[in-house]
Amino acid sequence: MDAHHHMPLLLQPVYKEYVWGGDRLIHEFRRRLHPGIYAEAWEIADHPDGHTRLINGPDAGATLSEAIARRGPELLGLGRTETTFPLMVKIIDARETLSVQVHPNDETAKRVGGEAKSEMWYVLSATPDAHIYSGFRPGVTPTDFERARTAGTIPALLQLFPARPGMVFSTPGGRVHAIGAGCVLLEVQQDANTTYRLYDWDRLDMDGKPRALHVDKAERARVMALQHTVIMLATAPFGWISGLLSGVSRSLPFALTCVLLLAGIGCTLRYYGRGNERG
C-alpha cells in the first residue's frame, strides 16, 4: 500500500481581509501573518474564490480539485464522482457584527441564482457580550419585515442568542442571520460563497464607500418560517463534527474527520468515502 495513503493532508489556509474582521487569527492562533485585518481563514476550501493548497504528500502544491483529479477514489472514497471538495471549513473572526444576511438553500438557489449554502458554527471563543442573530422572532410577519426594511430596523425582528465557547449553531440556507461582534467561530458549510445582504449597519467598505446590499435577491432567498434555531453544546472535543456534517448537508453520504491545528499553519484532513474503513 502507498505509504501516503493514510497520511493526514496539511493545507495552506486562504485569508480574507473583510472590513469587519480583526487580528485574533494572529494573536490567538499564532498565524504568521503581516499586521492587518483578517476576517476569515479558509482552512479547507476548493472554490473559485479561494483554493487551499496541499503542503505535504505526493500532491504538494496542488489544490484539492487538482489532487482529486489525480487520485479521486483515494481522497474521496470508492464510488465518489465529485471533481471538487464539497465542503468548506473556515475560522471566522468577527471584530464587528456582520451584515444581516441570508444564503440561498438548494431550492431557492435555482430561482434566485447563486450557490446553495447551509452552514453550522462552533463557537471557539467569544467576548462576554457576544451574540448570534438567527431567524425571525416568533410572530414576525412579511408586513413586519417590509416595515422594518423601510425603517432600517431589521435586526430588531431577529432572535438574539448569547454566544459561548462550545456552543454549536445550525444555520440552514434561507435563514436570515448575523454573526455578532466578538465571536470567533469554526464554520463548516457547503462549498459556496453566495451571500445576500439585507442590512449592513450603515458600514463603509475599505475604500470608504457604502457596501452593496442585495435586498431583492435576499427577500427571494429568505424563508420566513425558519424561526426555530438549533443550538447544541459540544460534549466532546471533536464529537460535534458528525453533527456539523449532517446539518450542513444530509445528502452527502460520507464522513469527514477534520482536526484544526489551532497553533499551527492550517489543518489536517482525512476524508473517508462510504464503505471505507478508517485507518
PyMOL commands that set and color helices and strands:
alter all, ss='L'
color gray80, all
select helices_A, chain A and resi 24-27+64-76+106-112+142-151+154-157+215-221+241-248
alter helices_A, ss='H'
color red, helices_A
select strands_A, chain A and resi 9-12+14-16+40-44+46-47+50-51+53-54+87-94+100-102+119-126+131-136+158-162+167-171+177-179+183-190+196-199+231-233+255-260+267-272
alter strands_A, ss='S'
color yellow, strands_A
deselect
rebuild
show_as cartoon
